[in-house]
Amino acid sequence: MTGHVVNKPGQAAATREIHVRKELGIAAHVMQGNGLEVKRLHIQQPALIFVERGSKSVRTDLGICVQATAGQAILLGGNQTLDFTNLLEAGKSYEARWLVFDAELLEDAYYRCRAEALKTTNQNHAPVRLIPEFRESLRSAYMHAWHALVSGNGIPDAVARQRTLEVLHWLLEEGIVLRNPTLIDNVTRKVREVITQSLDFAWTAERIASQLALSEATLRRRLAAEGNTLTDLLVDTRMATALTLLQATTQPVSAIALSVGYESSSRFAIRFRQRFGFAPTSVRGHHRAG
């Protein structure tokens, strides 16, 4: 676990925000009052993270590690599990903006045509990539797209779509291609998607198998072949969403607990600590006895 720095009361909380536009993407402003290390966090969709304060390190299962400081960015491929470490500047919070690309957007015909025409290498499809110089053209497109995805700003979906696609095309200019993770035939991914649709639902093996048109036995067998269990996926998906809500919204812990299927805040806090190694309150810069 990394060192902790506590925010002043009320600092930064009001600016946390997360916005979702269906078939377009997600814009999130993440803030942490403590430096935290998060192990094995699953990333479903590709994302471009711009670090505004502090630093962010990302490590893949293959041992690839990149670190971005303020003013730099990290590009993440989708459908992978990663380790994250967010560190603070002295006396300040950690801040980063996330732009998450929806799978539907990645299937845009013109984008796919340009991506397929680009001579691809393994580097083009790197699972994690540091963008050390966030060029003005890309940064400007990024911020326009980020603000376009923010709800209530009066920007139509059609315009928000074009602005988000502009970021993908600027990445192509850098030789970077994003793959659509939903094209991967992986039952683990499909189970996560089912659970995410209704995190507070009382999911059972029977109900999830029915959603995927599989028998329970087939579902469990295929998950086992991929090194997963239904119980682990259910907990992990709920806790990953809870972490995001703690970082990128001002919702109280009790409301977050309910939204991910826990009627008891204390039981949620125990499960959260078991999963990540720190309390939910630590994310926002508060300390309570362990």
Summary of the structure (lengths in Angstrom):
residues: 290
radius of gyration: 19.0
end to end distance: 13.8
largest distance: 56.3
contacts: 900
relative contact order: 0.16
helix: 41%
strand: 21%
